[in-house]
Amino acid sequence: MAACSSSTTTTGTTKATSSPTSTKPILIGASLSLTGDFSADGQAFDRGYKLWASDVNSSGGLLGRQVQLKILNDNSSPTQAQTNYQTLFASDKVDLAFGPFSSLLTTPSASVAARYGYALVEGAGGAPAVFDSPANQSAHNVFDVSLPIEDEMIPFVNWVASLPPGQRPKTAAYPMADDPFADPPVQLAQQKLQALGVKTVYSKIFPAENASYKPAADQVAATGAQAVLLGSTDVPTVSAFMQAFEQQHYNPKMFICAAGPDQGAAFTSAVGKGNATGMMVPNGWYPGYSNPASQKMVNEYVAKYGGSPSDVNADVAEAYSVGQVMAQAVTATKGTDNAKIISYLHSGVTLSTVQGPVKFDELGRNSSAAAFTFQWQKSGTAFNQVLPTSASGSVPILNPKPNWTS
C-alpha cells in the first residue's frame, strides 16, 4: 500500500510526517494476534480499534481526514510482530502506529518503532519490562494508555492499610506463576504489605505451565497464611489452588488473584459458585464503569457485534482508548508528525478515554489510570466492584472470605 504521507529519511530511519492541509486518509498500522495463543485478546483488540475508527470517520475524521487502519496478523509471535512493524514502517510508511496485544509482543515492537521514530501508543503492554527496555529508555516512544500492571493490586493494599491494625491479616503468602504479567502486581503488593507489618510466610515463583500446581498450593496451605495473593494467569491455575486448599481444609481470610476470577462463567463453572464467593481480582475497566464515554462505547459495541454489555471485555476498551489518545495528540499537534506527538504525550497533559484519565509519566506509563478490585458475592451469582471503597459503584467488601462450600 502506498504511503499516505510524505516521509523524510535521516541516518537510515524513516519518520512519518504529515501536512495539515493533506486530504489523504491517515494510515494507521498495527500488528495484532488474530490467530495463535493470544487470538481471543487480539480479535477483541481488532474490534476495539475498528470501532474507534468507525466512530472517528462518522464524525468527519481527524483534521478533516478519514482514518484508515492496516492491521497485520502476528500469530501471537514476538518475531512476527517485529517483522510486521518493520513492514508497516519501511514499506507501507504508515502515518501512525498502534500497539499489539501483550507485553511480550509490545517490547520488541516498541524497539522497531523507536528505530523508525514512531510513537507506539498501546493498551496491553503494561509490564515493567516494556518500560525498562533499552529502546524505550533511549527513545521514550512507547505509551501505555491502561493501568500499569504492577499497580493493579494497589486498591487492595490501600484497603488493608485502611483497616484497624487488629483487623489486618497478620500473615500473607505470595505464590506466583513465572509470568511477566502475573508477578509484578503481587510483588509490589508484597513489598507494601510488609511495610504495613504483614509478615510474609511464603513467596515463591512456580513454572507457568506446570504439570501440577498442588505441591505449591500445599506449601501455601501449610503456612496457614491469613491472606493469599496469587500471581495467576488463568482459571485453571486459580482452580487448582482452590481445590488443593479445600482438600487441606485451609481457608484464607482474604484471597485475591492476578487473573482468573474475572472470567465470569468460565470461572464459576470451574470452581463452583459457592466456592467463588469472596474471591477477588483486580482490573482497570469493566462494562459497568460509570464513565459516559465508556457507556456510549459499550452500547455501540453491542449494537455492532451483538451480545450484551457483560460480553464486552477490557481488551475492547483498551484498544478504543489507544485510538482516543492518538486522536487527541493528532488534534493538539495539528498533524501526524511523530516527533511532535511524542513530545506532546510527554508534556504532562491529561487526556480522556473510555477507561478514564490518561497522564503519561516520563517512561510512558499512565500515572492517572483508574484501578478497581472486584469480588464474587451472593453465592457466586454477583461479580461486584468493591474497591476503591470511595469509587462510584463500589459495594461493601465481603470480609472474611466464606468457607469453601463443597
Order of alpha helices (4+ residues) and beta strands (2+ residues): beta-beta-beta-alpha-beta-alpha-beta-alpha-beta-alpha-alpha-beta-alpha-beta-alpha-beta-alpha-beta-alpha-beta-alpha-alpha-beta-alpha-alpha-alpha-beta-beta-beta-beta
